[in-house]
Amino acid sequence: MKTAYRNAGAGQDQTAAYIFASAPITLETGKQVASITLPASVNQGSLHVFALAIS
């Protein structure tokens, strides 16, 4: 999804922001998540993780 702006400290910045998400997955019963691997590098920017949930 692409937004028309992003929130900044002094209000709205007219730079587009992109929002990515994935569908929930089912884990194998009885097992626990040991780790989550994020990309080692990004292309043309930064990687910001604002929330991550495991339930």
DSSP file (Angstrom, degrees, kcal/mol; ACC not computed):
  #  RESIDUE AA STRUCTURE BP1 BP2  ACC     N-H-->O    O-->H-N    N-H-->O    O-->H-N    TCO  KAPPA ALPHA  PHI   PSI    X-CA   Y-CA   Z-CA
    1    1 A M              0   0    0      0, 0.0    18,-2.7     0, 0.0     2,-0.4   0.000 360.0 360.0 360.0 142.7    0.0    0.0    0.0
    2    2 A K  E     -A   18   0A   0     16,-0.2     2,-0.2    14,-0.0    16,-0.2  -0.965 360.0-154.5-118.1 132.1    1.3    3.5   -0.8
    3    3 A T  E     -A   17   0A   0     14,-3.0    14,-0.6    -2,-0.4     3,-0.0  -0.677  21.8-126.8-101.3 160.5    0.2    6.5    1.3
    4    4 A A  S    S+     0   0    0     -2,-0.2     2,-0.3    12,-0.2    -1,-0.1   0.709  88.4   0.6 -77.5 -20.4    0.2   10.1    0.0
    5    5 A Y        -     0   0    0     12,-0.1    12,-0.3    11,-0.0     2,-0.3  -0.920  64.5-129.8-153.5 174.2    2.3   11.4    3.0
    6    6 A R  E     -B   13   0B   0      7,-2.4     7,-3.2    -2,-0.3     2,-0.3  -0.969  31.8-106.2-131.4 152.3    4.1   10.3    6.1
    7    7 A N  E     -B   12   0B   0     -2,-0.3     2,-0.3     5,-0.2     5,-0.2  -0.580  41.1-178.7 -78.2 138.4    3.9   11.7    9.6
    8    8 A A  E >   -B   11   0B   0      3,-3.9     3,-1.8    -2,-0.3    -1,-0.0  -0.807  43.6 -94.5-130.2 170.9    6.9   13.7   10.7
    9    9 A G  T 3  S+     0   0    0      1,-0.3     3,-0.1    -2,-0.3    -2,-0.0   0.818 125.0  40.1 -57.4 -33.5    7.9   15.6   13.8
   10   10 A A  T 3  S-     0   0    0      1,-0.2     2,-0.4     0, 0.0    -1,-0.3   0.033 130.0 -77.8-106.2  26.1    6.6   18.9   12.5
   11   11 A G  E <  S-B    8   0B   0     -3,-1.8    -3,-3.9     2,-0.0     2,-0.4  -0.931  87.3  -5.5 120.4-143.0    3.4   17.6   10.9
   12   12 A Q  E     -B    7   0B   0     -2,-0.4     2,-0.5    -5,-0.2    -5,-0.2  -0.768  50.8-152.2 -98.9 138.0    3.0   15.8    7.6
   13   13 A D  E     -B    6   0B   0     -7,-3.2    -7,-2.4    -2,-0.4    -2,-0.0  -0.917  17.5-136.9-103.1 129.2    5.8   15.2    5.1
   14   14 A Q        +     0   0    0     -2,-0.5     2,-0.4    -9,-0.2    -7,-0.1   0.256  68.4 116.8 -77.0  15.8    4.6   14.9    1.5
   15   15 A T  S    S-     0   0    0     -9,-0.2    -2,-0.2     1,-0.1     2,-0.1  -0.690  72.7-113.1 -81.0 134.4    6.9   12.0    0.8
   16   16 A A        -     0   0    0     -2,-0.4     2,-0.4   -11,-0.1   -12,-0.2  -0.372  28.6-153.8 -66.9 145.4    5.0    8.8    0.0
   17   17 A A  E     -A    3   0A   0    -14,-0.6   -14,-3.0   -12,-0.3     2,-0.4  -0.934   3.6-144.2-119.6 146.2    5.3    6.0    2.5
   18   18 A Y  E     -A    2   0A   0     -2,-0.4     2,-0.5   -16,-0.2   -16,-0.2  -0.917   7.8-159.6-113.7 136.6    4.9    2.3    1.7
   19   19 A I        -     0   0    0    -18,-2.7     2,-0.4    -2,-0.4    -2,-0.0  -0.966   9.8-174.5-118.8 126.4    3.3   -0.2    4.0
   20   20 A F        +     0   0    0     -2,-0.5     2,-0.3     2,-0.0    -2,-0.0  -0.932   9.7 160.8-120.9 143.3    3.9   -3.9    3.7
   21   21 A A        -     0   0    0     -2,-0.4     2,-0.3     0, 0.0    -2,-0.0  -0.958  21.7-143.0-150.1 166.5    2.3   -6.8    5.6
   22   22 A S        -     0   0    0     -2,-0.3     3,-0.1     3,-0.0    -2,-0.0  -0.918  28.1 -98.8-131.8 161.9    1.9  -10.5    5.2
   23   23 A A        -     0   0    0     -2,-0.3     0, 0.0     1,-0.1     0, 0.0  -0.440  50.2 -92.5 -74.8 151.2   -0.9  -12.9    6.0
   24   24 A P        -     0   0    0      0, 0.0     2,-0.3     0, 0.0    -1,-0.1  -0.277  41.1-149.8 -60.0 149.8   -0.7  -14.9    9.2
   25   25 A I        -     0   0    0     -3,-0.1     2,-0.5     0, 0.0    -3,-0.0  -0.885  12.0-121.6-120.0 155.7    0.9  -18.3    9.0
   26   26 A T        -     0   0    0     -2,-0.3     2,-0.2     3,-0.0     3,-0.0  -0.856  25.9-151.4 -98.6 126.7    0.2  -21.5   11.0
   27   27 A L        -     0   0    0     -2,-0.5     2,-0.2     1,-0.1     3,-0.1  -0.564  33.1 -85.3 -93.2 160.5    3.2  -22.9   12.9
   28   28 A E    >   -     0   0    0     -2,-0.2     3,-1.9     1,-0.1    -1,-0.1  -0.468  53.6-104.1 -67.2 129.2    3.7  -26.5   13.7
   29   29 A T  T 3  S+     0   0    0      1,-0.3    -1,-0.1    -2,-0.2     3,-0.1  -0.239 103.9  20.9 -55.5 135.8    1.9  -27.4   16.9
   30   30 A G  T 3  S+     0   0    0      1,-0.3     2,-0.3    -3,-0.1    -1,-0.3   0.310 101.3 106.6  88.8  -9.2    4.2  -27.8   19.9
   31   31 A K    <   -     0   0    0     -3,-1.9     2,-0.3     3,-0.0    -1,-0.3  -0.723  55.6-147.4-102.8 155.4    7.0  -25.8   18.4
   32   32 A Q        -     0   0    0     -2,-0.3     2,-0.4    -3,-0.1    -4,-0.0  -0.888  26.9-103.0-118.5 150.8    8.1  -22.3   19.4
   33   33 A V        -     0   0    0     -2,-0.3     3,-0.1     1,-0.2    21,-0.0  -0.593  34.1-177.4 -70.4 125.8    9.6  -19.5   17.2
   34   34 A A        -     0   0    0     -2,-0.4     2,-0.3     1,-0.3    -1,-0.2   0.773  61.3 -12.8 -95.8 -32.7   13.3  -19.4   18.0
   35   35 A S        -     0   0    0      2,-0.0     2,-0.4     0, 0.0    -1,-0.3  -0.989  49.7-137.8-162.7 162.7   14.2  -16.4   15.8
   36   36 A I        -     0   0    0     -2,-0.3     2,-0.6    -3,-0.1    -3,-0.0  -0.999  22.3-147.6-127.9 126.9   13.1  -14.1   13.0
   37   37 A T        -     0   0    0     -2,-0.4     3,-0.1     0, 0.0    -2,-0.0  -0.853  12.3-168.2-102.4 123.8   15.6  -13.2   10.3
   38   38 A L        -     0   0    0     -2,-0.6    -2,-0.0     1,-0.1     0, 0.0  -0.656  41.7 -75.5-100.5 161.9   15.4   -9.7    8.7
   39   39 A P        -     0   0    0      0, 0.0    -1,-0.1     0, 0.0     3,-0.1  -0.256  32.4-138.5 -57.4 142.6   17.3   -8.7    5.5
   40   40 A A  S    S+     0   0    0      1,-0.1     2,-0.3    -3,-0.1    -2,-0.0   0.765  84.7   8.8 -73.0 -25.9   21.0   -8.1    6.0
   41   41 A S        -     0   0    0      5,-0.0     2,-0.3     2,-0.0    -1,-0.1  -0.969  67.3-142.3-149.0 162.9   20.9   -5.1    3.8
   42   42 A V        -     0   0    0     -2,-0.3     2,-0.6     3,-0.2     3,-0.3  -0.879  19.7-121.3-125.6 160.2   18.4   -2.9    2.0
   43   43 A N  S    S-     0   0    0     -2,-0.3     3,-0.1     1,-0.2    -2,-0.0  -0.908  84.8 -13.1-106.6 119.8   18.4   -1.2   -1.4
   44   44 A Q  S    S+     0   0    0     -2,-0.6     2,-0.3     1,-0.2    -1,-0.2   0.925 125.5  13.5  61.7  52.4   18.1    2.6   -1.5
   45   45 A G  S    S-     0   0    0     -3,-0.3     2,-0.3     2,-0.0    -3,-0.2  -0.994  86.8 -60.6 155.8-158.4   16.9    3.3    2.0
   46   46 A S        -     0   0    0     -2,-0.3     2,-0.6    -3,-0.1    -3,-0.1  -0.860  32.5-126.2-124.5 157.2   16.5    2.0    5.5
   47   47 A L        -     0   0    0     -2,-0.3     2,-0.5    -5,-0.1    -5,-0.0  -0.931  26.9-175.1-105.2 120.6   14.6   -0.8    7.1
   48   48 A H        -     0   0    0     -2,-0.6     2,-0.6     0, 0.0    -2,-0.0  -0.975   8.6-166.5-118.1 123.7   12.3    0.3    9.9
   49   49 A V        +     0   0    0     -2,-0.5     3,-0.1     1,-0.1    -2,-0.0  -0.946  13.6 169.2-109.6 114.5   10.4   -2.3   12.0
   50   50 A F        +     0   0    0     -2,-0.6     2,-0.3     1,-0.3    -1,-0.1   0.695  65.6   9.8 -98.1 -23.7    7.7   -0.7   14.1
   51   51 A A        +     0   0    0      2,-0.0     2,-0.3     0, 0.0    -1,-0.3  -0.988  52.5 177.1-157.6 147.3    5.8   -3.7   15.2
   52   52 A L        -     0   0    0     -2,-0.3     2,-0.4    -3,-0.1    -3,-0.0  -0.960  13.3-168.3-150.3 132.1    6.1   -7.5   15.2
   53   53 A A        -     0   0    0     -2,-0.3     2,-0.4     2,-0.0    -2,-0.0  -0.980  13.2-178.8-131.5 138.2    3.7   -9.9   16.8
   54   54 A I              0   0    0     -2,-0.4    -2,-0.0     1,-0.1     0, 0.0  -0.992 360.0 360.0-129.5 122.6    3.8  -13.6   17.6
   55   55 A S              0   0    0     -2,-0.4    -1,-0.1     0, 0.0    -2,-0.0   0.381 360.0 360.0-131.1 360.0    0.7  -15.1   19.2
